[in-house]
Amino acid sequence: MLTALPIIIFVVLLVAGVPIAFVLALTGIAHMVSFGYADIANIISQKMFYGIDVFSYTCIPFFICAGQIMNKGGVTQRIVDVAQEFIGHKRGGLAYAVVLVGMVLAAILGSANAVAVILCSVMIPAMVASGYEKEFAGSLVAASGCLGCIIPPSVDFVIYSVLAGVSVKRMFVAGIVPGVFLGLCFMTVVFFRAKRRNYPKYREKFAPKEALKSLLHGLPSLMVPVIIVGGVLGGVFTPTESGAIACAAATVLGFFYKNLRLRDFPKILAESGMVSAGILLIIACGNILAWSLAYDAVPERLVDGILSITDNGNLVMLLVLLLLFVVGCVMEAFAAELILVPVLKPLGDAMGFDPIHFGIIVIIILTLALMTPPVGMLLFTTSKVARIDLNKLNRSIWQFVAAGMIGTVILAYVPQFTIWLPNLLYPAG
């Protein structure tokens, strides 16, 4: 009975709607009880502290704060205007613009929820006014929001790098091509949908003068992701420093565009602090469970169990994809990452998977689960912000889930897509 205790505790608490941080902590404690660990009281506080006593995590509050400042300062609207002018002459141009803007915002914010919230407030009203179905617009926003976790800089990349002991810089570089590739997968859905439903064009013909004008107006905003990502990849500053630079750049642009006021900052900082505290609490509590699993040699037993069934790398990768997708459908991505990375990383090493490629695949599949019913966080966010019926959104999202899964399978079995760029830029990394 004791061996089943942590599983029972985990399922009951998750179904009861207990906040995920406490689910992880209590499951870890139950696991320690199940194998008779004697010094539980002392180890809990130690592992919670050590879980967040990592310098790399200091970039998280900066990225979150940068997103808040950009949204309030009108920086995102300039990016939207540029995308609409350059792609709006295509049928379904507004829908293509959503994905393009999602890619750019992902390179600034590093958060799926932040990207989705901004797209909800800026793009969905414009799409509905142009004749798009509201549920399609919402599902497209949720799908594009996923890119926030894949295109660097990404909070998930930082967490994986710490858990797996790999280079944050190489993870950032490795996420560029897969992020763009998944964006193209979502655009493929838009292409066929726009053709079938005869969606309108933002403007009938490409207008060079208007496009150039919007580009000049939006160029300072578009330079923000170039500075952030380029600075990290070029070794000019660390990910934490890049987050601070993003906040500074967003603040300057907000004042330049005259949309930001000093009186806005108390609310911006308070909201950023609350979101950051929630993430770090999940990490701290998740470290309790991660440590108990490692102490009980669960990763080693899992590796031995799978290798006793098969040593075929392709089959093992398929099993990992299925496991991650199922877990991601019922659990928040941060929590799933904290639990599964310490467990699956040894399996990936045993199979000879490149740790950077394996990490990208883990994050992508968990990120896709953010838009998958029944617990897709991006679906709840989009439904609430855009006031779309959740059931309609759940039905509409599957076309993007299918496109994302097909893209992920291709990336999983063709690792060259992921690792060629980091190997090119950092061959000795």
Buried (B, 14 or more C-beta within 10 A) or exposed (E): EEEEBBEEBBEEBBEEEEBBBEBBBBBBBBBBBBBEBEEEEEBBEEBBEEBBEBEBBBBBBBBBBBBBBBBBBBBBBBBBBBBBBBBBBBBBBBBBBBBBBBBBBBBBBBBBBBBBBBBBBBBBEBBBEBEBBBBBBBBBBBBBBBBBBBBBBBBBBBBBBBBBEBBBBBBBBBBBBBBBBBBBBBBEBBBEBBEEBEBBBBBEEEBEEBBEBBBEBBEBBBEBBEBBBEBBBEEEBBBBBBBBBBBBBBBBBBEBBEBBEEEBBEEBBEBBEEBBEBBBBBBBBBBBBBBBBBBBEBBBEBBEEBEEEEEEEEEBBBBBBEBBBEBBBBBBBBBBBBBBBBBBBBBBEBBEBBBBBBBBBBBBBBBBBBBBBEBBBBBBBBBEBBEBEBEBBBEBBEBBBEBBBEBBBBBBBEBEBBBEBBBEBBEEE
